[in-house]
Amino acid sequence: MATTVFTLNLRQIIYALSNALDLVGVTNIHHGKRVAYMSHLVATNLNWSNSELDQLFQASILHDCGVSQTNVHAKLTQLQWEEESNHCEIGAELLKKSIYFNHLSEVIKYHHTHWDVLKI
């Protein structure tokens, strides 16, 4: 039996996942892409390295991967995310299971945590 070898393009996988997330959040298309763009601009101005920028891009574009219901996503887009932060934990657990994205799970888990609450 022949073995099939696939070459994965991680960037294309991330874009595909982002497009799937856009289908969930019909009220706010391209949310992840906009967050990725804005965070990249900020980090570039802070002189982050290319490696850090790439990690930030990945986390930004996938940050709402734990959103599973359109009504939850609608609340998030209206900045009513305080009661819906369990999507952060859901997303973190989802990414933790992936060999390609497990390094993002902690960032995703805390992406709605107020900065002054985090113990870094």
N, C-alpha and C positions, 0 to 999 in steps of 0.2 A: 504494500500500500504506500503510495507516494505521500510525502509530507508537504503541505502547502505552507509557504513562508509569507507572512504579511509584514509589510513595512508600515509602521504607524507614524502618522504625522500628528504629534501632540497638539500643535496649534490648531489644526483642522478639527480634531476631536473636541477641543475646547469651544471653537466656534459652533460646532454642531450642537453641543450641549447648551450653549447660550441661545441658539435659535429655538431649541426645544423649550427652554425656560420662557422665551418670549411668547410661546403659544399658551402657556399657563397664565401669564400676566397680560391678558388682552387689553387692559386699560393703560398699560405702560410699556409699549414695545421698545426694545433695545435698551432696557434699563441697565443690564449688566455691562453692555458695551459702553454706555455713557459713563458709568461709574469707573470702568477701566480707563477710559480716555482721561477723565478728570484727575483720577488718582495718579496716572502716569505723568501728567503735566506738573502736578504738585511735587512728586518725587524727583522729577527731572530738575526742577528748580532747587531742590534740596541736594542735588549732586549725587543721587543714589547710583550705585554701580549697575551695569547692564544685567548682571545676575539678579540683583535686588529688584530691578524694574520688571524683569520677566516674571519673577515670583509674585510681584504685586499685580501684574496684569492677570495672571492666572487666578489669583484669589479674588480680584475685583470682578472679573467677568463671571465667575461661578459663585459669588457670595450668597446668592439667594437660591442655591440648588436645593435647599430643604423646604422650599415653598411647594406645597402639594395641592393647594386649593385656590381657586381663583379669588374667592372672597378674602382669604388671608393676604394674597398678593395685592388686592385692591386696598386693603387697610394699610399695607406697607407703603404703597405709593402715595397715600394721603398722610404719611408721617405718623400714623397711628400704630407704631410698631411695638410700643411698650408691652402690651399684653400678648403679642404674637411672637415673642423672641424664641419660642421653642423651635421655630424653623432654623435657627442657628445651630441648635443641638442636633436636629435631624440632618441638616446638611453636613455637619462635622462627622457624624457617624457614617453617613453615606460615603464621604470622601475617604474616611479612615480605612474603608474596605478596599480601596483601589491602590494598586501598586504605583500608579501614575500620579495620583492626587493626594495620597495620604499625608504628604508634607504640608498640605494646605488646611488640614482639618482643624488645627488649633486657631488659626486666623479666622476661619469661617465660624467656629464656635463662638467667638467673642466679637464678631463684627458689629453688633448692636450694643455692646457693653460700653457704658460711659467711660471715658478715658480716666476719670478720677477714681473709678472703682477698681480698675485693674491694678494688681500688685505685680509690677514688673521688676 
